[in-house]
Amino acid sequence: MVFIVAEIGINHNGDINIAKKLIDMAKRTGCDAVKFQKRTIEKVYSKEILDTPRESPWGTTTREQKLGLEFNKKEYDIINDYCKQNNIEWFASAWDVDSQIFLKQYNSKYNKISSAMLTDIDFLKVVAEEKKHTFISTGMSTMDQVRKAVEVFKQYNCPFELMHSNSTYPMKLEEANLRCIETLRKEFNCDVGYSGHEDSAYIVCVIAVALGATSIERHITLSRSMYGSDQAASLEEPGLARMVRDVRHVNEILGDGVKRVWDSEIPVMKKLRKIL
């Protein structure tokens, strides 16, 4: 069965109550897991970037905006407990080594390499050492860069799953290029999922599953009109529910490929064929 991840990311806008509502939404709609993002702001971004002017609900600089969106131990303790209570998996993509070490304390089943971190070999080694099933997004990457990342996970004997992705928010439909799912599967002989950043056109995820995607990751939001750069590339609850429903139907529709006469066809066959 396709593994469906509801990407909360930073769409909680620094509010743990919004995070809880998004977890509830993922659970109600039948997702398998929720995912967050963790950064050590002063290490991920340069002082020059952090000092740039930026209006946000938290202040007038990029530093204030980034810090306002960041959850720390207090919030992650709540997330960990809340997901356990609601019987849904959670994990997060770290954007630096310190954040990966921080997340390790929660002993989630999964790790995630964001497209931004795919070329950081030292970081990949830290993640691969944990030997957890790791989803590796491949947005903004060449085949050679993906190959080098795969080599790290094979070297550490860490189970992994590539995820085809386009890193624009929102993604243009003509840039989805879903045939890359097959390209990656053939090249690396591994499972390949799809991490989508299109707007409300969840049909891309359904087609991805029809092409063999083993996992789907989609950003979710309470409202696409909320503050935040990722909100426009996210699904609200009605869209998420339809996506999960349709993705679950795909494998049923595709079947096992064995040609057979179904029991339901026999009465029709007796009626329409004169000679049996």
C-alpha positions in Angstrom: 0.0 0.0 0.0 1.2 3.5 -0.8 2.6 5.3 2.2 1.0 8.8 2.4 2.8 11.6 4.3 1.0 14.8 5.2 3.7 17.5 5.1 3.0 20.0 7.8 6.4 21.6 7.5 6.2 25.1 8.8 2.5 25.6 7.9 1.8 25.6 11.6 3.1 29.2 11.7 4.8 28.6 15.0 1.5 27.7 16.8 1.3 24.3 18.4 -2.5 24.4 18.3 -2.4 24.8 14.5 0.0 21.9 14.4 -2.5 19.7 16.4 -5.3 20.6 14.1 -3.2 19.6 11.1 -2.3 16.3 12.8 -6.0 15.7 13.4 -6.7 16.6 9.7 -4.1 14.1 8.5 -5.5 11.4 10.8 -9.1 12.0 9.7 -8.3 11.7 6.1 -6.3 8.5 6.4 -2.7 9.6 6.0 0.0 7.3 7.4 2.3 10.0 8.9 2.8 13.7 9.3 6.1 15.5 8.7 7.7 18.6 10.1 10.9 20.6 9.3 13.7 21.4 11.8 16.4 24.0 11.5 19.1 25.6 13.6 18.4 29.0 12.2 21.8 30.6 12.9 23.6 27.7 11.1 21.3 27.2 8.1 21.2 30.9 7.2 23.9 33.4 7.0 23.9 36.6 9.2 23.5 38.6 6.0 20.3 36.8 5.1 19.0 36.9 8.6 19.5 40.6 8.9 17.6 41.4 5.8 14.3 43.3 6.2 11.2 41.1 6.1 7.8 41.9 7.3 6.1 39.1 9.2 3.8 38.5 12.2 6.9 38.1 14.3 8.9 41.3 13.3 10.7 43.1 10.5 13.7 40.9 9.8 14.2 37.5 8.3 15.7 36.3 11.6 12.5 37.1 13.5 10.5 35.4 10.8 12.5 32.2 10.8 12.6 32.0 14.6 8.9 32.6 14.7 8.3 29.6 12.5 10.6 27.3 14.4 9.5 24.7 16.9 11.8 23.7 19.7 11.8 20.9 22.4 8.7 22.1 24.2 6.6 21.9 21.0 8.2 18.6 19.7 7.5 16.9 23.0 3.9 17.9 22.6 3.9 16.7 18.9 5.5 13.4 19.9 2.9 12.7 22.7 0.0 13.9 20.5 0.9 11.7 17.6 1.2 8.7 19.9 -2.2 9.4 21.4 -3.7 9.6 17.9 -1.8 6.6 16.5 -0.2 8.4 13.6 3.5 8.4 12.8 5.5 11.6 12.7 9.0 12.5 11.6 10.9 15.6 10.4 13.4 16.7 7.8 16.4 18.3 9.4 18.3 21.0 7.6 21.6 20.7 9.6 23.5 18.2 11.7 22.4 19.7 15.1 18.8 19.5 14.1 19.2 15.8 13.1 20.8 15.0 16.4 18.0 16.9 18.2 15.4 14.8 16.4 17.1 11.5 17.2 15.8 11.7 20.8 12.2 11.0 19.6 13.1 7.7 17.9 10.8 8.2 15.0 10.6 5.3 12.5 11.6 7.4 9.5 14.1 10.1 8.4 13.8 12.5 5.5 16.4 14.2 3.3 15.0 17.4 1.9 16.0 18.3 -1.6 18.0 21.2 -0.2 20.2 18.8 1.8 20.8 16.1 -0.9 24.2 17.3 -1.9 25.6 17.7 1.7 27.5 14.4 1.9 28.6 14.9 5.6 25.0 15.5 6.6 23.8 12.4 4.7 26.4 10.3 6.5 25.0 11.4 9.9 21.5 10.4 8.8 22.5 7.2 7.2 24.3 6.1 10.4 20.9 5.9 12.1 19.9 3.1 9.6 16.2 4.2 9.6 14.1 4.0 6.5 14.9 7.3 4.9 12.9 9.2 2.2 15.2 11.2 -0.1 13.7 14.0 -2.1 15.5 14.7 -5.4 14.3 18.2 -6.4 16.9 20.5 -7.8 19.3 17.6 -8.4 21.1 16.0 -11.3 21.3 12.2 -11.7 24.9 12.3 -10.7 24.0 14.2 -7.4 21.3 11.6 -6.7 23.8 8.8 -7.4 26.3 10.2 -4.9 23.6 10.4 -2.2 22.5 6.8 -2.9 26.1 5.7 -2.6 26.2 7.0 1.0 23.0 5.2 2.0 24.3 2.0 0.4 27.6 2.4 2.1 26.0 2.6 5.5 23.5 -0.2 4.7 20.6 2.2 5.4 17.2 1.5 3.8 16.1 4.4 1.6 13.4 5.4 -0.8 13.9 8.1 -3.4 11.2 10.7 -4.0 10.8 12.4 -7.3 10.2 16.1 -6.7 10.2 19.6 -8.3 11.2 22.2 -5.7 9.2 25.2 -7.0 6.3 26.3 -4.8 3.8 25.9 -6.4 5.1 23.7 -9.1 3.9 24.2 -12.7 2.1 21.1 -14.0 4.1 21.0 -17.1 7.2 20.6 -15.0 5.9 17.5 -13.1 7.8 15.1 -15.4 6.4 12.1 -13.6 8.2 9.7 -15.9 11.2 10.3 -13.8 9.7 7.9 -11.3 10.4 5.1 -13.7 13.8 6.6 -14.6 14.9 6.7 -10.9 13.5 3.2 -10.2 15.4 1.7 -13.2 18.6 3.5 -12.5 18.8 2.8 -8.7 16.7 -0.4 -8.4 14.8 1.0 -5.4 11.4 2.2 -4.4 10.5 5.7 -5.6 7.8 8.0 -4.2 6.6 11.5 -5.2 6.9 14.7 -3.1 4.5 17.2 -4.7 4.4 21.0 -4.5 1.7 21.6 -7.0 -1.3 23.8 -5.9 -4.6 22.1 -5.5 -4.2 19.7 -8.5 -3.8 16.6 -6.5 -4.3 14.5 -9.6 -0.6 14.7 -10.1 -0.2 12.5 -7.0 -2.8 10.0 -8.3 -1.0 9.7 -11.6 2.3 9.3 -9.8 0.9 6.2 -7.9 -0.4 4.8 -11.2 3.2 5.1 -12.5 4.4 3.1 -9.5 5.1 5.6 -6.8 5.4 3.8 -3.5 4.9 6.9 -1.3 3.3 10.3 -1.6 4.1 13.5 0.3 1.9 16.6 0.1 1.9 19.8 2.0 -1.3 20.4 4.0 -2.8 23.5 5.5 -5.9 24.7 7.4 -6.3 27.4 4.8 -4.3 28.3 1.7 -4.9 32.0 2.5 -2.9 31.7 5.7 0.5 33.5 6.1 3.4 31.5 4.7 5.3 30.7 1.5 4.3 27.1 1.5 0.5 27.6 2.0 -0.3 28.1 -1.7 1.3 24.7 -2.6 -0.7 22.9 0.1 -4.0 21.0 0.2 -6.8 21.9 2.5 -8.8 19.1 4.1 -11.4 18.5 1.3 -8.6 18.2 -1.3 -6.5 16.0 1.0 -9.4 13.7 1.7 -10.1 13.3 -2.0 -6.4 12.7 -2.8 -6.1 10.0 -0.1 -9.3 8.3 -1.4 -8.2 8.4 -5.0 -4.6 7.2 -4.3 -6.0 4.3 -2.3 -8.2 3.3 -5.2 -5.3 3.3 -7.8 -3.8 -0.1 -6.7 -7.3 -1.6 -6.7 -8.0 -0.3 -10.2 -4.6 -1.5 -11.6 -5.1 -5.0 -10.2 -2.5 -7.8 -10.5 -2.3 -8.1 -14.3 -3.6 -11.7 -14.4 -6.2 -12.2 -17.1 -9.2 -14.0 -15.7 -13.0 -14.3 -16.1 -14.6 -12.7 -13.1 -17.5 -14.3 -11.3 -19.5 -11.1 -12.0 -18.9 -11.7 -15.8 -20.4 -15.2 -15.9 -24.1 -14.2 -15.9 -23.3 -11.7 -18.7 -21.3 -14.3 -20.6 -24.2 -16.8 -20.4 -26.6 -14.1 -21.6 -24.5 -12.8 -24.5 -22.6 -15.8 -25.8 -24.9 -18.3 -27.6 -22.4 -21.2 -27.5 -20.5 -22.0 -24.2 
